[in-house]
């Protein structure tokens, strides 16, 4: 939160991740996914960060910066751009679903972290991706996942609350139809669609007055997302339901984080998610908007450090249990 007229991020290197080890993972349907990682490949735990709708992996800038110092060589961090976002490939419209995003996460894990324990951390649509993968690959979660962070997200759709209600507009409906029939034409109408959707996303980003450079940074991620991607993911955001995944997550440490001024994913949705996971830690960040990991990074990072501690404890228990098997 900005407390003076001086911009604390005036000299911040917001391109920090561009210097990290990079690779391309090919999703099961052929879409290339851009990946970055930092930390030793043989670290005891790999933390995979999954970004949200109309963002890219750079939205984890403050987590990548602080947690590298906090975790050191004990955790490798992996970041990637979801399909249709950042430097990843543009997918077919029919593949723009939460179910497919769960499969993409699985593909990234298979490619860059095929062994060892995992902590999965997702923001908004990224949290939905984690829940989707959990539902589709429960054996992976049981065997390897030792912690999950769910930030500004929900297990069920947004048709009646948050983003869905904000975009309940006949013009948006017309764009959905146009994307399915002639996406090239929709690109020509990008001004119109941004006039409807981008302001909603920008207005919900922060609940407090933040650095102008931070506003520019997050706005650039929204503006760089193609109109086709923006519209193609709307239906799945509104209608998805990954509630069945919660049974698996109840067995491991989970942290649920949300700002109470978030009206993309209202705080009550995150509260309901935490209540469905009785052993989870619920972190309510006062006055924060949807981009809570950028707006209040210190509070989010502290919660993730606590999650990492719980994950390490579970990993130790699992290893001790295996050694005790004759």
KEPA-410303 format. One record per residue (C-alpha): residue number from 1; residue in one letter; x, y, z. Coordinates in steps of 0.1 Angstrom, whole numbers, always signed. Example, Ala and Ser with C-alpha at 12.3 -4.5 7.8 and 13.67 -1.06 7.14 Angstrom:
<atoms>
> 1, A, +123, -45, +78
> 2, S, +137, -11, +71
</atoms>
This chain:
<atoms>
> 1, X, +0, +0, +0
> 2, X, +13, +35, -9
> 3, X, +16, +58, +20
> 4, X, +35, +88, +5
> 5, X, +38, +106, -28
> 6, X, +72, +89, -35
> 7, X, +68, +58, -57
> 8, X, +86, +30, -38
> 9, X, +88, +9, -70
> 10, X, +104, +36, -92
> 11, X, +136, +16, -96
> 12, X, +121, -19, -91
> 13, X, +132, -45, -116
> 14, X, +98, -59, -126
> 15, X, +115, -80, -153
> 16, X, +134, -101, -127
> 17, X, +120, -134, -140
> 18, X, +133, -129, -175
> 19, X, +167, -138, -162
> 20, X, +156, -171, -147
> 21, X, +161, -205, -164
> 22, X, +135, -208, -191
> 23, X, +120, -237, -211
> 24, X, +90, -246, -232
> 25, X, +67, -273, -221
> 26, X, +43, -287, -247
> 27, X, +8, -293, -234
> 28, X, -9, -326, -243
> 29, X, -28, -309, -271
> 30, X, +4, -292, -285
> 31, X, +1, -257, -270
> 32, X, +35, -244, -260
> 33, X, +37, -232, -224
> 34, X, +65, -208, -213
> 35, X, +82, -219, -181
> 36, X, +107, -202, -158
> 37, X, +124, -217, -127
> 38, X, +147, -207, -99
> 39, X, +165, -228, -74
> 40, X, +183, -261, -75
> 41, X, +167, -289, -96
> 42, X, +174, -313, -67
> 43, X, +157, -292, -40
> 44, X, +136, -313, -16
> 45, X, +104, -294, -26
> 46, X, +93, -278, -58
> 47, X, +68, -250, -55
> 48, X, +47, -244, -87
> 49, X, +30, -210, -91
> 50, X, +0, -207, -113
> 51, X, -12, -172, -123
> 52, X, -47, -159, -128
> 53, X, -69, -147, -157
> 54, X, -55, -120, -179
> 55, X, -21, -121, -161
> 56, X, +12, -139, -166
> 57, X, +39, -154, -145
> 58, X, +53, -120, -137
> 59, X, +23, -114, -114
> 60, X, +43, -135, -89
> 61, X, +72, -110, -90
> 62, X, +73, -102, -53
> 63, X, +69, -139, -43
> 64, X, +97, -150, -66
> 65, X, +119, -122, -52
> 66, X, +113, -127, -15
> 67, X, +108, -164, -13
> 68, X, +140, -172, -31
> 69, X, +158, -155, -2
> 70, X, +135, -171, +24
> 71, X, +136, -206, +11
> 72, X, +171, -207, -3
> 73, X, +181, -241, -17
> 74, X, +153, -260, +1
> 75, X, +127, -251, -25
> 76, X, +128, -248, -62
> 77, X, +102, -224, -76
> 78, X, +86, -230, -110
> 79, X, +64, -204, -128
> 80, X, +46, -206, -161
> 81, X, +23, -187, -184
> 82, X, -11, -203, -188
> 83, X, -23, -210, -223
> 84, X, -33, -179, -242
> 85, X, -14, -157, -217
> 86, X, +20, -142, -216
> 87, X, +45, -160, -238
> 88, X, +26, -192, -241
> 89, X, +7, -203, -272
> 90, X, -28, -193, -283
> 91, X, -51, -223, -279
> 92, X, -81, -235, -297
> 93, X, -113, -219, -283
> 94, X, -127, -253, -272
> 95, X, -96, -259, -250
> 96, X, -101, -227, -230
> 97, X, -115, -246, -200
> 98, X, -106, -250, -163
> 99, X, -104, -287, -170
> 100, X, -77, -282, -196
> 101, X, -58, -258, -174
> 102, X, -56, -286, -148
> 103, X, -41, -309, -175
> 104, X, -16, -282, -184
> 105, X, -4, -280, -148
> 106, X, +0, -317, -148
> 107, X, +20, -315, -181
> 108, X, +43, -288, -165
> 109, X, +49, -310, -134
> 110, X, +56, -341, -156
> 111, X, +81, -321, -177
> 112, X, +101, -301, -151
> 113, X, +93, -317, -117
> 114, X, +87, -354, -124
> 115, X, +99, -365, -90
> 116, X, +99, -352, -55
> 117, X, +74, -333, -33
> 118, X, +53, -304, -45
> 119, X, +37, -273, -32
> 120, X, +11, -258, -55
> 121, X, +2, -221, -53
> 122, X, -25, -206, -75
> 123, X, -41, -171, -78
> 124, X, -76, -167, -91
> 125, X, -79, -189, -123
> 126, X, -46, -204, -112
> 127, X, -62, -217, -80
> 128, X, -90, -232, -101
> 129, X, -64, -249, -123
> 130, X, -49, -265, -92
> 131, X, -83, -278, -80
> 132, X, -90, -291, -115
> 133, X, -57, -310, -116
> 134, X, -64, -324, -81
> 135, X, -98, -337, -93
> 136, X, -82, -353, -124
> 137, X, -50, -365, -109
> 138, X, -58, -374, -73
> 139, X, -31, -400, -71
> 140, X, -4, -373, -78
> 141, X, -18, -351, -50
> 142, X, -18, -381, -25
> 143, X, +17, -392, -34
> 144, X, +36, -359, -39
> 145, X, +17, -327, -29
> 146, X, +26, -315, +6
> 147, X, +10, -281, +5
> 148, X, -14, -259, -15
> 149, X, -19, -221, -15
> 150, X, -52, -209, -29
> 151, X, -52, -171, -34
> 152, X, -83, -151, -44
> 153, X, -100, -181, -58
> 154, X, -130, -204, -55
> 155, X, -140, -240, -62
> 156, X, -172, -232, -80
> 157, X, -182, -209, -108
> 158, X, -188, -171, -108
> 159, X, -220, -169, -127
> 160, X, -240, -154, -98
> 161, X, -212, -135, -79
> 162, X, -181, -115, -86
> 163, X, -168, -114, -121
> 164, X, -199, -132, -135
> 165, X, -223, -107, -122
> 166, X, -201, -78, -133
> 167, X, -200, -91, -169
> 168, X, -237, -100, -171
> 169, X, -240, -79, -202
> 170, X, -256, -87, -236
> 171, X, -227, -71, -254
> 172, X, -203, -96, -237
> 173, X, -227, -124, -248
> 174, X, -225, -112, -283
> 175, X, -187, -113, -282
> 176, X, -187, -148, -269
> 177, X, -207, -158, -300
> 178, X, -185, -139, -323
> 179, X, -153, -155, -309
> 180, X, -167, -189, -316
> 181, X, -177, -180, -352
> 182, X, -151, -155, -365
> 183, X, -123, -147, -340
> 184, X, -105, -126, -365
> 185, X, -134, -101, -366
> 186, X, -134, -99, -329
> 187, X, -98, -88, -328
> 188, X, -109, -58, -349
> 189, X, -134, -50, -321
> 190, X, -108, -51, -293
> 191, X, -116, -15, -284
> 192, X, -152, -24, -277
> 193, X, -145, -55, -257
> 194, X, -118, -39, -236
> 195, X, -143, -10, -229
> 196, X, -164, -36, -212
> 197, X, -141, -61, -196
> 198, X, -107, -45, -190
> 199, X, -121, -17, -168
> 200, X, -138, -44, -146
> 201, X, -105, -62, -141
> 202, X, -85, -30, -135
> 203, X, -110, -16, -110
> 204, X, -110, -48, -90
> 205, X, -72, -51, -89
> 206, X, -65, -30, -58
> 207, X, -84, -19, -28
> 208, X, -59, +7, -17
> 209, X, -38, +34, -33
> 210, X, -7, +16, -47
> 211, X, +24, +25, -66
> 212, X, +16, +41, -100
> 213, X, +43, +18, -115
> 214, X, +25, -12, -100
> 215, X, -8, -1, -116
> 216, X, +10, +3, -149
> 217, X, +26, -32, -145
> 218, X, -7, -50, -138
> 219, X, -26, -30, -164
> 220, X, +0, -40, -190
> 221, X, -6, -77, -183
> 222, X, -44, -72, -188
> 223, X, -38, -51, -220
> 224, X, -13, -77, -234
> 225, X, -39, -105, -232
> 226, X, -56, -110, -265
> 227, X, -93, -103, -268
> 228, X, -99, -139, -280
> 229, X, -83, -153, -248
> 230, X, -103, -129, -226
> 231, X, -136, -139, -241
> 232, X, -129, -176, -245
> 233, X, -122, -181, -208
> 234, X, -153, -163, -196
> 235, X, -177, -192, -198
> 236, X, -155, -216, -179
> 237, X, -148, -191, -152
> 238, X, -185, -186, -147
> 239, X, -196, -223, -148
> 240, X, -167, -245, -136
> 241, X, -172, -266, -105
> 242, X, -141, -283, -90
> 243, X, -157, -289, -55
> 244, X, -149, -326, -57
> 245, X, -112, -318, -54
> 246, X, -117, -305, -19
> 247, X, -118, -341, -5
> 248, X, -82, -347, -16
> 249, X, -70, -313, -3
> 250, X, -84, -320, +31
> 251, X, -55, -344, +37
> 252, X, -27, -318, +33
> 253, X, -18, -283, +45
> 254, X, -38, -256, +27
> 255, X, -36, -219, +30
> 256, X, -65, -198, +17
> 257, X, -58, -161, +11
> 258, X, -81, -133, +0
> 259, X, -85, -96, +2
> 260, X, -118, -84, +17
> 261, X, -122, -58, -10
> 262, X, -120, -83, -38
> 263, X, -151, -83, -59
> 264, X, -138, -105, -87
> 265, X, -137, -134, -62
> 266, X, -157, -120, -32
> 267, X, -142, -127, +2
> 268, X, -173, -148, +12
> 269, X, -163, -173, -16
> 270, X, -128, -177, -2
> 271, X, -143, -180, +33
> 272, X, -166, -208, +21
> 273, X, -135, -225, +5
> 274, X, -116, -224, +37
> 275, X, -146, -237, +57
> 276, X, -148, -267, +33
> 277, X, -112, -274, +43
> 278, X, -113, -276, +81
> 279, X, -75, -279, +86
> 280, X, -67, -249, +63
> 281, X, -53, -215, +74
> 282, X, -76, -187, +63
> 283, X, -58, -154, +57
> 284, X, -80, -123, +54
> 285, X, -61, -93, +41
> 286, X, -79, -61, +50
> 287, X, -87, -36, +22
> 288, X, -69, -57, -4
> 289, X, -84, -61, -39
> 290, X, -81, -90, -63
> 291, X, -43, -87, -69
> 292, X, -35, -92, -33
> 293, X, -1, -108, -40
> 294, X, +10, -76, -56
> 295, X, -8, -52, -33
> 296, X, +2, -67, +0
> 297, X, +32, -90, -9
> 298, X, +46, -91, +26
> 299, X, +15, -105, +41
> 300, X, +10, -130, +13
> 301, X, +47, -140, +15
> 302, X, +45, -145, +52
> 303, X, +15, -168, +48
> 304, X, +33, -188, +21
> 305, X, +63, -191, +44
> 306, X, +41, -206, +70
> 307, X, +26, -229, +44
> 308, X, +61, -240, +34
> 309, X, +69, -248, +70
> 310, X, +38, -270, +73
> 311, X, +46, -286, +40
> 312, X, +82, -294, +51
> 313, X, +68, -310, +83
> 314, X, +44, -332, +62
> 315, X, +72, -342, +39
> 316, X, +93, -353, +69
> 317, X, +65, -373, +83
> 318, X, +59, -390, +49
> 319, X, +96, -398, +46
> 320, X, +97, -412, +82
> 321, X, +67, -433, +75
> 322, X, +83, -448, +45
> 323, X, +115, -456, +63
> 324, X, +94, -473, +90
> 325, X, +78, -497, +65
> 326, X, +95, -531, +66
</atoms>
